[in-house]
Amino acid sequence: MPDRSSPLLLLVSSLLLLSSACGDSSGAEADTTTGSETGSETETETETGSADGNPSLPEFFDQDLFTVSPTVVDCELDNGSNTQCYQISFSNYQDSSGPFCPETIDDIGGVGVYDGPTNPGFQVLKDTLWNAMEADGYDIVDDEGNIAMNGMPGDSSCLNMATMDLTLTFLIPVDPELLDTPNEIEIVELYGVSLIDGMPLTGHPPSVVDGPPIPGAAGGNIPSLDPCGGHGDPAGYWHWHLTAENSQSVLDAFDITEVSCTDIPQKTEGLVGFAKDGYPIYSPLVDGTVPDDLDACNGKFGVTEDFPDGIYHYYAVHEEAPNLPTCIMGASALMTLSIE
């Protein structure tokens, strides 16, 4: 098996975790940390239901996913509000069957997003991509047809990071608070939490041309995703760049037939997660069609099957990759995610 770790990439990941600040104007700090402090010392067990009559957020998850019982803790949001957040913890997902980076130019790998001038877009990691990258000046295939993997910054390679035995803890507002201006989700910024496994939903993967959004970054590396849209971070935790339950419809929309999502049950309608501001995220379709009257964050206020009293909610973007909305409408905790 190829080496799936790199000390320098671990350093890059740490810088990413420190630099993934929210994009609003509130001056919030990074929303991800590798420390063990989450919320305040004031904790209470979660209660069934919420003040508005809708169910509480932890009720929607498979209770067996939680490493400890969910609690409610004091927290500060990036709009300066002091409020309460659900504290929910999950074990790191390590069950993907891949594929990710292929070993040679003749093999079929997972999928990725290429933003170079030749044959850009969401596509399978196969010969047409490697030939395009070579044509654009990226030396990613050696003379024997082997694909370079997990290179140093400035090299050209396919990235395939190992996952580790970790616990991921989220702070999600109990009572979501709308912002005056939407918060744009930057590259690799945390977007929310997946309902299927409790793993992070994350903004677009790093650009191949520009590299990760850190000072002095260089391009040339393409992150590999499994066919369900996820992969390991250099820091060892799994995260999704697609809503995993909708990934097969994305593959179909891009005429990708070489691989398919077999690890995650598929659907095109229904709840798939929660954004870090506490509002729910739904599959792209309702009754077989894309909802109308969606705002810039691909959301709207209304009644859903899960929230009979009505709530603001998002929809995954239909037949796009990545398919997460690019902004959120609500405030989120200053340290939404901690990893231990």
Secondary structure, DSSP 8 states (H G I E B T S, - for coil): ------HHHHHHHHHHHHH-B-SSSS---BSEESSS--S-S-EEE--SS-TTSS--GGGGS-GGGBSS--EEEEEEBTTS-EEEEEEEEEE---------S-SBTTS---EEEE-SSSS-EEEESSHHHHHHHHHTT---B-TTSBB-BS--TTS-EEE-B---S-EEEEEEESS--EEEEEEE--TT-EEEEETTT--EEES---BTTTBSSSTT----EEE-B-TTSEEE-TTS-EEESS-GGGHHHHHHHTT--S----SS---SSSEEEEETTS-EEE-S-BTTB--SS--TTSEEEE--SS-TT-EEEEE--TT-SS-S-SEEEE--BTT-EEE-
